[in-house]
Amino acid sequence: MFTPQGPTVRELAVQALSSVEHGYDLLAKKFDETPFRTPDPVLDAVRETLRPLGPFERGLDLCCGTGAGLSVLRELCTGRITGVDFSAGMLAEARRFHPKATLIRADALSLPFAPVFDLAVSFGAFGHFLPAEQSRLFARTHASLRPGGLLAFPLPAPPRVGSLPYWTLLGFDVTMRVRNALWRPPFVMYYRTFRLADVRARLATAGFEVSLLPLEGLGRREDGSPRCRLVLARKV
């Protein structure tokens, strides 16, 4: 799962016992050597699915981390691209790879933007927001988009009940809840708190019109359903 240049077990343990912000500051230099970085096939599938929906001018990567999503925006947007994250360490790494992007340290729950963006994307960050915070996140994103602007993010199909991935994700979430009950500061990261039906309802409440597209580049499951969908939330 990790390359030889990735973090050690000790480094991961220290990160896991830190706050979200400080944990990512510690992990930043080695983050791209972990499985937590969005895989290139996902980035490629999102980019090719979004391309026919353009052209887009200004793009925003929510919780950009080291900037994997900025590479998608760079190919889709004709104007300025912006990344926002609350980890200074992750932004420093993003700046190395995307020196021409505008990078801003800010909390995604309090985005400091006027409605100037045509496209907003996010990859793998929504598990850091508790269900009670998701409506605020979507509302602030809605306020940052121009009329007709698009918020897009991949959402994998949930694992089948009883499968190894199902038990793995359940075990991770249980472990994190126990950790957060016993240790401060909390580290908010859950895999089972961002469910499609709930997300669609919260996006609609925030003023988005929601649709889904299969990410065909990631294949389909045995029953023919897509392994991953692209959630498209358009500001109306």
C-alpha positions as CSV (number, residue, x, y, z in Angstrom):
1,M,0.0,0.0,0.0
2,F,2.9,2.4,0.7
3,T,6.0,3.0,-1.3
4,P,9.4,2.8,0.4
5,Q,9.5,6.6,0.4
6,G,6.2,6.6,2.3
7,P,5.6,7.3,6.1
8,T,6.8,4.9,8.7
9,V,4.4,3.2,11.1
10,R,5.6,5.6,13.8
11,E,4.9,8.6,11.7
12,L,1.5,7.4,10.9
13,A,0.8,6.8,14.5
14,V,1.8,10.3,15.4
15,Q,-0.3,11.7,12.6
16,A,-3.3,9.7,13.7
17,L,-3.1,11.1,17.3
18,S,-2.9,14.7,16.1
19,S,-5.6,17.0,14.9
20,V,-6.7,16.9,11.3
21,E,-4.8,20.0,10.4
22,H,-1.5,19.1,12.2
23,G,-1.8,15.5,11.1
24,Y,-1.7,16.6,7.5
25,D,1.1,19.1,8.1
26,L,3.1,16.1,9.4
27,L,2.2,13.8,6.5
28,A,2.4,16.4,3.7
29,K,5.9,15.6,2.4
30,K,5.1,11.9,2.1
31,F,1.4,12.1,1.3
32,D,1.8,11.3,-2.4
33,E,3.6,8.1,-1.4
34,T,0.5,6.7,0.4
35,P,-2.7,5.2,-0.8
36,F,-4.6,8.2,0.5
37,R,-3.6,10.2,-2.6
38,T,-6.4,10.1,-5.2
39,P,-5.3,7.5,-7.8
40,D,-4.5,8.7,-11.3
41,P,-7.2,6.4,-12.9
42,V,-9.8,8.3,-10.8
43,L,-8.4,11.7,-11.8
44,D,-8.3,10.6,-15.5
45,A,-11.9,9.3,-15.4
46,V,-13.3,12.5,-13.8
47,R,-11.4,14.7,-16.3
48,E,-12.6,12.8,-19.4
49,T,-16.2,12.7,-18.1
50,L,-16.2,16.5,-17.4
51,R,-14.5,17.5,-20.6
52,P,-17.7,17.4,-22.8
53,L,-19.5,19.5,-20.2
54,G,-17.1,22.5,-20.6
55,P,-15.6,24.8,-21.5
56,F,-14.9,26.1,-18.0
57,E,-13.1,29.3,-17.1
58,R,-12.2,29.5,-13.4
59,G,-11.8,26.3,-11.3
60,L,-11.7,25.6,-7.6
61,D,-10.3,22.5,-5.9
62,L,-11.9,22.1,-2.5
63,C,-9.5,20.6,0.1
64,C,-6.9,20.4,-2.5
65,G,-4.2,18.7,-0.4
66,T,-1.0,18.3,-2.5
67,G,-2.8,19.3,-5.6
68,A,-3.9,16.1,-7.4
69,G,-7.2,17.7,-8.4
70,L,-5.5,20.8,-9.6
71,S,-4.1,18.8,-12.5
72,V,-7.7,18.0,-13.6
73,L,-8.6,21.7,-13.4
74,R,-5.5,22.7,-15.3
75,E,-6.6,20.7,-18.3
76,L,-10.3,21.7,-18.2
77,C,-10.2,25.4,-17.3
78,T,-9.1,28.3,-19.5
79,G,-8.7,30.8,-16.7
80,R,-7.2,30.8,-13.2
81,I,-7.3,27.7,-11.0
82,T,-7.5,27.9,-7.2
83,G,-6.8,25.4,-4.5
84,V,-8.0,25.7,-0.9
85,D,-6.9,23.7,2.1
86,F,-6.4,24.3,5.8
87,S,-3.1,22.5,6.0
88,A,-0.1,24.7,5.4
89,G,2.1,21.7,4.8
90,M,-0.2,20.3,2.1
91,L,-0.4,23.7,0.4
92,A,3.4,23.9,0.4
93,E,3.5,20.6,-1.5
94,A,0.8,21.7,-3.9
95,R,2.8,24.9,-4.6
96,R,5.8,22.8,-5.7
97,F,3.7,21.0,-8.3
98,H,1.4,23.8,-9.3
99,P,3.4,27.1,-9.0
100,K,0.9,29.0,-11.3
101,A,-2.2,28.0,-9.3
102,T,-3.7,30.3,-6.6
103,L,-3.4,28.5,-3.3
104,I,-5.3,29.7,-0.3
105,R,-5.2,28.4,3.3
106,A,-8.8,28.4,4.5
107,D,-11.5,26.2,6.1
108,A,-13.8,24.8,3.5
109,L,-16.7,25.5,5.8
110,S,-15.9,29.2,5.6
111,L,-14.8,29.7,2.0
112,P,-13.8,33.3,1.4
113,F,-14.9,33.6,-2.2
114,A,-17.4,35.7,-4.1
115,P,-19.4,33.8,-6.8
116,V,-16.5,33.6,-9.4
117,F,-16.0,29.9,-10.2
118,D,-17.4,27.9,-13.1
119,L,-16.2,24.5,-11.8
120,A,-15.4,23.2,-8.3
121,V,-14.1,19.7,-7.7
122,S,-13.1,17.7,-4.7
123,F,-11.4,14.3,-4.3
124,G,-11.5,12.2,-1.2
125,A,-12.0,15.0,1.3
126,F,-15.6,14.7,2.3
127,G,-15.0,12.1,5.0
128,H,-13.4,14.9,7.1
129,F,-16.8,16.6,7.4
130,L,-19.4,15.3,9.8
131,P,-23.0,14.9,8.5
132,A,-24.0,18.0,10.4
133,E,-21.3,20.0,8.6
134,Q,-22.1,18.9,5.1
135,S,-25.0,21.3,4.5
136,R,-22.8,24.2,5.4
137,L,-20.0,23.0,3.2
138,F,-22.4,22.7,0.2
139,A,-23.9,26.1,1.0
140,R,-20.5,27.8,1.0
141,T,-19.5,26.0,-2.2
142,H,-22.8,27.2,-3.8
143,A,-22.0,30.7,-2.8
144,S,-18.6,30.5,-4.5
145,L,-20.0,29.4,-7.9
146,R,-21.3,31.6,-10.7
147,P,-24.9,30.9,-11.8
148,G,-24.9,27.7,-13.7
149,G,-21.5,26.7,-12.1
150,L,-20.8,23.1,-11.4
151,L,-19.6,21.2,-8.3
152,A,-18.3,17.7,-9.3
153,F,-16.9,14.9,-7.3
154,P,-16.5,11.1,-7.6
155,L,-18.5,8.8,-5.3
156,P,-17.6,5.1,-5.3
157,A,-20.4,2.5,-5.1
158,P,-20.8,1.2,-1.5
159,P,-19.2,-2.2,-0.9
160,R,-21.5,-5.1,-0.7
161,V,-22.6,-5.9,2.9
162,G,-20.4,-8.7,4.3
163,S,-17.6,-8.2,1.8
164,L,-14.0,-7.6,2.8
165,P,-14.1,-3.9,1.8
166,Y,-17.4,-3.5,3.8
167,W,-15.8,-4.9,7.0
168,T,-12.6,-2.9,6.4
169,L,-14.4,0.5,6.1
170,L,-16.7,-0.4,9.0
171,G,-13.7,-1.4,11.2
172,F,-11.9,1.9,10.3
173,D,-14.9,4.0,11.2
174,V,-15.4,2.2,14.5
175,T,-11.7,2.6,15.3
176,M,-11.9,6.3,14.6
177,R,-15.0,6.7,16.8
178,V,-13.3,5.0,19.7
179,R,-10.1,7.0,19.2
180,N,-12.1,10.3,19.1
181,A,-14.0,9.3,22.2
182,L,-10.8,8.7,24.1
183,W,-8.3,11.1,22.7
184,R,-8.2,14.9,22.1
185,P,-7.9,16.6,19.7
186,P,-10.2,14.6,17.5
187,F,-9.2,13.4,14.0
188,V,-12.3,13.5,11.9
189,M,-12.2,11.0,9.0
190,Y,-15.0,8.5,8.3
191,Y,-15.8,6.5,5.2
192,R,-19.5,5.7,6.0
193,T,-20.9,9.2,6.7
194,F,-21.2,10.4,3.1
195,R,-24.0,8.5,1.6
196,L,-25.5,9.3,-1.8
197,A,-29.2,9.7,-0.7
198,D,-28.2,12.1,2.1
199,V,-25.7,14.0,0.0
200,R,-28.3,14.5,-2.8
201,A,-30.8,15.9,-0.3
202,R,-28.2,18.3,1.2
203,L,-27.1,19.5,-2.2
204,A,-30.6,20.2,-3.2
205,T,-31.3,22.1,0.0
206,A,-28.2,24.2,-0.8
207,G,-29.6,25.2,-4.1
208,F,-28.1,22.6,-6.5
209,E,-29.7,20.6,-9.2
210,V,-28.1,17.1,-8.9
211,S,-27.4,14.5,-11.5
212,L,-25.1,11.5,-11.8
213,L,-22.8,10.1,-14.5
214,P,-21.0,6.8,-14.5
215,L,-17.2,7.0,-14.5
216,E,-16.9,4.4,-17.3
217,G,-13.1,4.5,-17.1
218,L,-13.3,2.8,-13.7
219,G,-15.4,-0.1,-15.0
220,R,-18.5,-1.8,-13.7
221,R,-19.4,-4.3,-11.1
222,E,-20.7,-7.8,-11.8
223,D,-24.3,-6.6,-11.7
224,G,-23.6,-4.0,-14.4
225,S,-23.7,-1.0,-12.1
226,P,-20.8,1.5,-12.2
227,R,-18.0,1.1,-9.7
228,C,-17.9,4.9,-9.3
229,R,-20.2,7.7,-10.3
230,L,-19.5,11.4,-10.8
231,V,-21.9,13.6,-8.8
232,L,-22.8,16.7,-10.7
233,A,-24.3,19.5,-8.7
234,R,-25.2,22.6,-10.8
235,K,-26.0,25.9,-9.2
236,V,-29.5,27.0,-10.2
